[in-house]
Amino acid sequence: EAQPFAFTLDHIGRFPNVVYLAPIPSAPFVQLIQQIADEFPESPPYGGQFDDITPHLTFAYSSDSDTLDSVEQAFSETVSAHLPLNVRANQVYLMDDTSGRWQQRAAFSLGTT
């Protein structure tokens, strides 16, 4: 059973279509994702598209790199002064985007049986 844990969002990162905040340490997220994947092997992390698990908090998604450049610049100018953010994970949310928009389907508290 996974327990609640503290982490820090300390820097902005980028994937090809995503701008995100990166959690430090990432290990608790990787372990939690792996536990869930082990429990539900028919639903691998990221749909099985990627070999490595890279925990992140997505705040912008676009296939237009110019849009992402603008968002990243504006976000960096606005938010960087407030980083790092010290937070605590105490729930896991089951999300799906089958409708084309991310929706919360369930919530699970960490540290409870």
N, C-alpha and C positions, 0 to 999 in steps of 0.2 A: 504494500500500500504506500503510495506516495504521500509525503508530508508537505505542508506549506513550506515555502522557501523565499528568502530575500534575494533580490537581484538589482542590478543597476542598468539603466538604459543610458549609455555614455557616449555614443557616437552615431552619426548618420552613415548608412551604407547604401549600396546600390546593386541591384541585379539588372539585367537588360531591360525589363519592363516595370521595375519596382524600385521605389525609394523607401527605406526602412530605418528604424532604430534598432541597434544591436544590443542584446542583453549580455551582461557580464555578471557572473559566469554563465556560460551557455550549457555547461554539462547537465544541470538539473533538467533543462528542457529536452536535451537529447535523450536522457534516460527516460523521461516521461513519455516522449514520443515513441521510443523503442518499446516500452512496456505496452503501450496501446497497440502498436503494430504487431507485437507478439500475440496479443489477445485477439486481434482482428486481422489475421494475415491476408484476408481478401481485400483489405483496404490499406495498402502500403502508404507511408508518408508521401505527400505531394503526388499521389496517384501513381507512384513508382517512376516518375519522370526523372528523378535525380538520385544519384548514388549516395550523396552526402546530405546529412540533415544540417541545415543552417538555420537555427532559431532566429526569428526576427519579428518585429512589429511593423507590418506594412502600413504606411500612411499615404502612399500614392501608387497608383497602378495606371499605366498607359502604354500603348504600343507606339506612341509618338515620343521619340527621344527629346525633341525640343520642348514639349510640354513637361516632361520629367525634369529636364535641365532647369526650367523656370521654377517648378515646384520645389526642387531640391535647393535652389538658390534662396528662394523666399523662406522656406522652412529653416534653412541654416541660419539666415539672418535673424529670424524671429526666435527660434527655439534654442540655438546653441548657447546663448547666455544663460539658459535655465538648466543646462545639462551639467552634471549627471542628474538623472531622476532616480531616486532610491525608492523601490517599490517591493511589494510582497505578493507572491502568487499563492492564492488560497482556493482558487476554483479553476476548473477546466471547462471550457465551453465546446460543445459539439456543434460545428457549423457546417452548412452545406450551401452550395451555389447552384443547385439543380434548376432553380428558377431564373438563373442569370444574375441574381443578386445574393450576396452572402446573407444568410439568416441563421439565427441561433435556434438549434433544435432541442438542446438539453444543456443543463449545467450540473457539474459534479464538484462537490467540495473536497478538497484535499485534506487528508488526515482524519477522515471519518470512515466508519465501517458500514 
